[in-house]
Amino acid sequence: MITTTADPLVSPSLQRELADRIPGTRTAQLPTGHLPFAERPEQWRTLITDFLAEHTTTA
């Protein structure tokens, strides 16, 4: 789960609470607001592609 530090709509504490309630969740935090994919696209893309690479199987 990607959490953010300056989200005006969903507080960081609420984001952490949600992550804590999902078993096995790993979190990464970006210093951004509500739209990390728009505000920090390179960092967001790296987190997503790294996660997908870990979970991609080859046939």
N, C-alpha and C positions, 0 to 999 in steps of 0.2 A: 504494500500500500504506500503510495506517495502522499506524504503530508506536507503542509506548507506552514510557514511561520507568520505570515502576515495576511491571512485570509479574513476579509471583513465580514464574510457571510457564515463561515463555519470556523469556529475558534480552534486554535491548535489543541487545546485541552479536549475538546469534543472529538477531534480527529484521533487523538491518542486513545481516548476511551473506546471509540469504535474499533480501532486496530486491536486493542487489548481483548476485546470480546470475540474476535474471530480467531479460532484455534490455528496455530501454525503461521500466523501472519508475520511477515517481515516488513519492516518499514524503512523508508528513506525519506529524508526531510529536505525540502528545497526552500531557500530563502526567497519566497515569492508570495503573491496573493492568491486569489481564487482560481486563476487560469494558468497553472504552471506550464502547460504546453504552449501557451502563447507568450508568456512572460520570460520563460527560460527554456526555449525550445530545444537547444542542444543538450542541456542537462537532462531534461525530461526524456528526450529520445534515447539517450544513452542508458538511462535507467530501464526504460521499456525494452529496448533491444537486448540488453544484458540479461534481463529476466527471461525474455522469450528464448534466448540462446540456451539458457540453462534447462529449459523445459521442452526443447525441440528434440524429437527423436528422428533418427535417420533410418530408412528402411533398408 
